Amino acid sequence: MPLSFLKEGESAHVVKVRGRGDLQHHLENLGFVEGAEVKVVSGVAGDLIVSVKGAQVAIGRQAASHIITSAATA
């Protein structure tokens, strides 16, 4: 499911980043790479603040829809 579908407080693992070119490269540089755990810290006005690889990153809902995730295992 796309990262944009997660709600505040939910965690997941990145399965893949869709798209190509600058957007994909930018998202991977931010830490959204296969296997990375992500947690939605908050969502405001459609945008998300996400914790990934020990850093908090603000990301727009459009960009978040390109990050495909699976449920994090406890």
MARTI-673165 format. One record per atom (N, C-alpha, C): residue number from 1; residue in three letters; atom name; x, y, z. Coordinates in pm, whole numbers. Layout:
BEGIN
NUM,ala,CA,X,Y,Z
...
This chain:
BEGIN
1,met,N,84,-117,0
1,met,CA,0,0,0
1,met,C,89,124,0
2,pro,N,46,231,-64
2,pro,CA,126,353,-67
2,pro,C,143,414,72
3,leu,N,256,475,95
3,leu,CA,284,542,223
3,leu,C,176,645,255
4,ser,N,120,707,155
4,ser,CA,18,810,175
4,ser,C,-108,754,243
5,phe,N,-128,621,243
5,phe,CA,-245,559,305
5,phe,C,-227,536,454
6,leu,N,-103,543,505
6,leu,CA,-79,518,647
6,leu,C,-131,634,730
7,lys,N,-175,601,851
7,lys,CA,-225,701,942
7,lys,C,-119,734,1047
8,glu,N,-140,843,1116
8,glu,CA,-48,887,1220
8,glu,C,-22,774,1321
9,gly,N,106,748,1347
9,gly,CA,146,645,1443
9,gly,C,170,508,1381
10,glu,N,130,487,1257
10,glu,CA,148,357,1192
10,glu,C,289,345,1133
11,ser,N,341,221,1136
11,ser,CA,473,191,1080
11,ser,C,460,91,967
12,ala,N,559,93,879
12,ala,CA,563,-1,767
12,ala,C,706,-10,716
13,his,N,729,-103,625
13,his,CA,859,-115,559
13,his,C,844,-78,412
14,val,N,943,-12,358
14,val,CA,942,26,217
14,val,C,965,-100,133
15,val,N,875,-123,38
15,val,CA,889,-234,-56
15,val,C,959,-187,-182
16,lys,N,914,-72,-234
16,lys,CA,978,-14,-353
16,lys,C,935,131,-367
17,val,N,1012,203,-447
17,val,CA,978,340,-481
17,val,C,943,341,-629
18,arg,N,818,377,-658
18,arg,CA,773,380,-798
18,arg,C,820,506,-866
19,gly,N,819,501,-997
19,gly,CA,859,617,-1075
19,gly,C,1006,607,-1111
20,arg,N,1054,711,-1174
20,arg,CA,1195,713,-1212
20,arg,C,1241,857,-1220
21,gly,N,1368,872,-1241
21,gly,CA,1422,1006,-1258
21,gly,C,1444,1077,-1126
22,asp,N,1426,1209,-1131
22,asp,CA,1459,1294,-1018
22,asp,C,1380,1261,-891
23,leu,N,1249,1233,-904
23,leu,CA,1168,1205,-786
23,leu,C,1218,1079,-714
24,gln,N,1239,973,-790
24,gln,CA,1285,848,-730
24,gln,C,1422,868,-664
25,his,N,1510,937,-730
25,his,CA,1644,962,-677
25,his,C,1635,1046,-548
26,his,N,1551,1147,-549
26,his,CA,1533,1233,-431
26,his,C,1479,1153,-313
27,leu,N,1378,1070,-337
27,leu,CA,1319,991,-228
27,leu,C,1420,891,-171
28,glu,N,1500,829,-257
28,glu,CA,1602,736,-210
28,glu,C,1709,810,-129
29,asn,N,1744,931,-170
29,asn,CA,1841,1011,-93
29,asn,C,1788,1047,45
30,leu,N,1656,1060,58
30,leu,CA,1596,1090,188
30,leu,C,1591,967,279
31,gly,N,1619,848,223
31,gly,CA,1619,726,303
31,gly,C,1509,629,271
32,phe,N,1425,662,174
32,phe,CA,1316,572,136
32,phe,C,1369,467,39
33,val,N,1436,367,94
33,val,CA,1495,258,16
33,val,C,1432,126,60
34,glu,N,1441,26,-24
34,glu,CA,1382,-104,4
34,glu,C,1428,-157,140
35,gly,N,1331,-197,222
35,gly,CA,1360,-253,353
35,gly,C,1362,-152,467
36,ala,N,1367,-24,437
36,ala,CA,1372,78,542
36,ala,C,1239,84,617
37,glu,N,1247,96,749
37,glu,CA,1125,111,828
37,glu,C,1087,258,832
38,val,N,959,284,812
38,val,CA,907,420,816
38,val,C,792,426,915
39,lys,N,779,540,982
39,lys,CA,668,562,1075
39,lys,C,612,700,1052
40,val,N,480,709,1039
40,val,CA,415,837,1020
40,val,C,406,906,1156
41,val,N,476,1018,1170
41,val,CA,476,1094,1294
41,val,C,351,1181,1301
42,ser,N,318,1249,1192
42,ser,CA,195,1328,1188
42,ser,C,157,1355,1044
43,gly,N,32,1390,1027
43,gly,CA,-19,1427,896
43,gly,C,-96,1557,909
44,val,N,-57,1659,833
44,val,CA,-121,1789,840
44,val,C,-154,1836,699
45,ala,N,-278,1868,676
45,ala,CA,-322,1923,547
45,ala,C,-277,1837,429
46,gly,N,-280,1705,446
46,gly,CA,-244,1615,337
46,gly,C,-97,1580,329
47,asp,N,-11,1657,395
47,asp,CA,132,1628,395
47,asp,C,166,1543,517
48,leu,N,278,1471,509
48,leu,CA,317,1380,616
48,leu,C,452,1418,673
49,ile,N,470,1395,802
49,ile,CA,601,1396,863
49,ile,C,630,1251,898
50,val,N,738,1199,841
50,val,CA,769,1057,850
50,val,C,907,1039,912
51,ser,N,917,941,1001
51,ser,CA,1047,904,1058
51,ser,C,1103,791,973
52,val,N,1224,813,919
52,val,CA,1290,711,837
52,val,C,1439,719,864
53,lys,N,1500,605,896
53,lys,CA,1644,596,921
53,lys,C,1692,698,1025
54,gly,N,1613,715,1132
54,gly,CA,1653,802,1241
54,gly,C,1632,950,1218
55,ala,N,1572,988,1107
55,ala,CA,1548,1129,1077
55,ala,C,1399,1150,1050
56,gln,N,1352,1271,1079
56,gln,CA,1215,1305,1043
56,gln,C,1216,1385,914
57,val,N,1130,1344,823
57,val,CA,1125,1403,689
57,val,C,982,1447,660
58,ala,N,966,1568,609
58,ala,CA,836,1614,563
58,ala,C,822,1577,416
59,ile,N,708,1520,381
59,ile,CA,688,1474,244
59,ile,C,544,1501,203
60,gly,N,526,1547,81
60,gly,CA,392,1573,30
60,gly,C,319,1443,1
61,arg,N,188,1448,6
61,arg,CA,107,1328,-17
61,arg,C,130,1271,-157
62,gln,N,150,1359,-255
62,gln,CA,174,1312,-392
62,gln,C,302,1228,-400
63,ala,N,410,1278,-339
63,ala,CA,535,1202,-338
63,ala,C,520,1075,-256
64,ala,N,447,1082,-144
64,ala,CA,427,965,-58
64,ala,C,353,854,-132
65,ser,N,271,890,-228
65,ser,CA,196,789,-303
65,ser,C,288,705,-393
66,his,N,410,750,-417
66,his,CA,506,675,-498
66,his,C,587,574,-415
67,ile,N,572,579,-282
67,ile,CA,647,489,-193
67,ile,C,553,376,-151
68,ile,N,584,255,-197
68,ile,CA,500,139,-169
68,ile,C,553,70,-43
69,thr,N,462,41,52
69,thr,CA,502,-16,180
69,thr,C,427,-146,208
70,ser,N,478,-219,306
70,ser,CA,407,-334,360
70,ser,C,406,-318,511
71,ala,N,312,-382,577
71,ala,CA,299,-367,722
71,ala,C,427,-410,793
72,ala,N,467,-331,892
72,ala,CA,584,-366,972
72,ala,C,551,-483,1061
73,thr,N,645,-574,1077
73,thr,CA,623,-688,1165
73,thr,C,670,-651,1305
74,ala,N,593,-693,1401
74,ala,CA,624,-658,1541
74,ala,C,733,-746,1597
